[in-house]
Amino acid sequence: MKKPFTSRILGVNIAVTNMQDTIHLIITHIKELKGKFICLSNVHTTVMAEKDEEYRQIQNAAFLALPDGSPLALVQRLRGFKEAEQVAGPDLMPGVWKATENTDISHYFYGSTQQTIDALESNLRAKYQGLKIAGMEAPPFRPLTKEEDEAAIRRINDSGAAIVWVGLGAPKQEKWMYDHQDRINALMLGVGAGFDFHAGTVKRAPGWMRRHYMEWLYRLIQDPRRLWKRYVGTNGKFLLLSVKDVFTWKKYVDSDKKNLLIYAHYYYPDVASTGQILTELAEGLKDTFHTTVICTVPSYTGKISQYYRKHQYYFENINGVNVLRIRVPEFRKNFTLSRLYNITAYFLSAIAATFRVERQDYVFTISQPPVLGGMLGVIGKWIKKAKLIYNIQDFNPEQVQAVDFSHNKLVLGTMMALDKYSCRQAQKVIVVGRDMIETLHKRFDPLPTYAYINNWIDEKEILPLPRDDERVMAFKQQYGLQNKFVIMYSGNIGLYYDLLNIVKVIEKFQDKAEVVFAFIGEGSVLDELRDYQEKRLLSNMVFIPYQDKNKLIYSLNAGDVHFVVNAKGIKGVSVPSKLYGVMAAGKPVLGILEEGAEARLIVEEAGCGISVAPGDYEAIEHLIETFIEWKDSPRLAEMGARGRDYLVNYLTKDVSIKKYRDEILSC
């Protein structure tokens, strides 16, 4: 069940939705919504929540807080949610009633006065003859005793109602629903004056007044003595507060924690390795920091789902982390101009989004996109007057030069100048490999303040499985790997791994029927590899789509040996994160890595594999032959076990995240 995105207005997470989608969500998922409640939030309740923390927490505990007031939907549209609409309670009620006529979904009405309840029942039975009314009651206009409350709960639950309409007025009805969540076996909706409108005891404003944000004026004219203070004071306060809040997501949090802003080009559920690392880092730091992430909508493949095409911005809270997503243009991985357009759009939109989050103590950014990631952190530091932590996952332009992607001196020189400036502006530079410290030495004298922290994989999620595990066997069966010695490459099939030349070495093992080379993942070089396989009729190669995180344990365990590869010249520039997954699964490493490179150092220290130098294709061929000769030897299992032990002892997620926490706080 996908909930609508939310936009925080004066501290309340207001759903970004419309009437049709809301009704569809309620009807389709009515069984899953049992015990939950929905608030209909308007200007009055939102202003109350701004100054009343308890009431704010109650509204944010709801399954949804719908924009009952049109000014709330207007604020959402000003924030970039162009299709946000008002979902007024008096309009939602007949929409749901009509959709549930002649169905098993029954309704209970709790609230208002007996006179209103009687009139409402009469009108409903006349207009919605197929509507199942499970019960109607007007509780006493006083706090109920415990016994009276328990009796009311029994009446509602015994009625079998699927939806309970609550008309107690704000803030009483929200507090009542909050106190009764999971005690009432139905979905509760607080609709306030909706009972009066549909009972006919109070007339609603004409449509033209509602469309022009003037419904409050109509109600004020109806009952000026009771409402003038509320509307004049509340509406005026909303106007004053919302002027500065329109373009800002305020967190309304306690002051016991520092605020941390993370720029993540990709973030969960995107499958980029840096996105997964940053997701786990952000969630791991949430007990220490109030964390906000600015990232793109899920788009690592280049495609964007319809779910993320409606608005310019999307706000989510994922496992306690505030995530502000930016819509970016789609792109083709093998078309450089479209990728540059996508990256530039992210860079500029992320700067604009920075103004939409509140004050920050720390800004954390990574070296993705190349160079622009660092500059984004610098600009964020200036805007928020915060301390900058620059996490370098890949050095650029060094990486660009290593793979001969560009030889343009002006471009390379500009990239170097900008990235060095980002490093100097940072209060701390964090690299992910010991060899990368050497690159810092080459760049700087004196060195910027730096730290070294390994990347990781969650060793509790990825672990060795028996060879005959049902799910591993099913994976092998699905991709034709059964009864084969599987040499696997799992990860980004991109520019920095010299894969096309490695495939030419693999071609020499075409006569080894018992051996298969499996490539799992996506990337800019994938089409070239497929074309080469088709032209050369290579039957010993299998291409497998990227595997979701929850399936990674089975795909990694399906390999007998794993390639861990970097192209020549990548030493000190990048560390292949796929190494950690291979070690976690307890598999031996066939390393194609330069001497002194971080990944090779780990493989040698752990004793979990054998490495040769990139570009030495004769040595690569010989190493593949060696592993094939050992396919029935206990050596492979022993290597894999040593790798797993080393990772558990030195490279766990908890250890690395603690190091990040300490380094950030030390700034």
Sequence and secondary structure as in RCSB ss.txt:
>XXXX:A:sequence
MKKPFTSRILGVNIAVTNMQDTIHLIITHIKELKGKFICLSNVHTTVMAEKDEEYRQIQNAAFLALPDGSPLALV
QRLRGFKEAEQVAGPDLMPGVWKATENTDISHYFYGSTQQTIDALESNLRAKYQGLKIAGMEAPPFRPLTKEEDE
AAIRRINDSGAAIVWVGLGAPKQEKWMYDHQDRINALMLGVGAGFDFHAGTVKRAPGWMRRHYMEWLYRLIQDPR
RLWKRYVGTNGKFLLLSVKDVFTWKKYVDSDKKNLLIYAHYYYPDVASTGQILTELAEGLKDTFHTTVICTVPSY
TGKISQYYRKHQYYFENINGVNVLRIRVPEFRKNFTLSRLYNITAYFLSAIAATFRVERQDYVFTISQPPVLGGM
LGVIGKWIKKAKLIYNIQDFNPEQVQAVDFSHNKLVLGTMMALDKYSCRQAQKVIVVGRDMIETLHKRFDPLPTY
AYINNWIDEKEILPLPRDDERVMAFKQQYGLQNKFVIMYSGNIGLYYDLLNIVKVIEKFQDKAEVVFAFIGEGSV
LDELRDYQEKRLLSNMVFIPYQDKNKLIYSLNAGDVHFVVNAKGIKGVSVPSKLYGVMAAGKPVLGILEEGAEAR
LIVEEAGCGISVAPGDYEAIEHLIETFIEWKDSPRLAEMGARGRDYLVNYLTKDVSIKKYRDEILSC
>XXXX:A:secstr
     EEEETTEEEE   HHHHHHHHHHTTTTTTT EEEEE HHHHHHHHH HHHHHHHHTSSEEEE SHHHHHH
HHHTT TT     HHHHHHHHHHHHTTSS EEEEEES HHHHHHHHHHHHHH TT EEEEEE   SS   HHHHH
HHHHHHHHTT SEEEEES TTHHHHHHHHHTTTSSSEEEE TTHHHHHHTSS    HHHHHTT HHHHHHHHSHH
HHHHHHHHHHHHHHHHHHHHTT B     TTSEEEEEEESS TT   HHHHHHHHHHHHTTTTEEEEEEEESS T
TS   GGGSS SEEEEEETTEEEEEE      TT HHHHHHHHHHHHHHHHHHHTTB   SEEEEES STTHHHH
HHHHHHHHHT EEEEEESB TTHHHHHTTS   HHHHHHHHHHHHHHHHH SEEEESSHHHHHHHHHH SS  SE
EE      TTTS    TT HHHHHHHHHTT TTSEEEEEES  SGGG HHHHHHHHGGGTT TTEEEEEES  TT
HHHHHHHHHHHT TTEEEE    GGGHHHHHHT SEEEEE  TT TTTB  THHHHHHHTT  EEEE  TT HHH
HHHHHHT EEEE TT HHHHHHHHHHHHHTTTSTHHHHHHHHHHHHHHHH  HHHHHHHHHHHHHT 
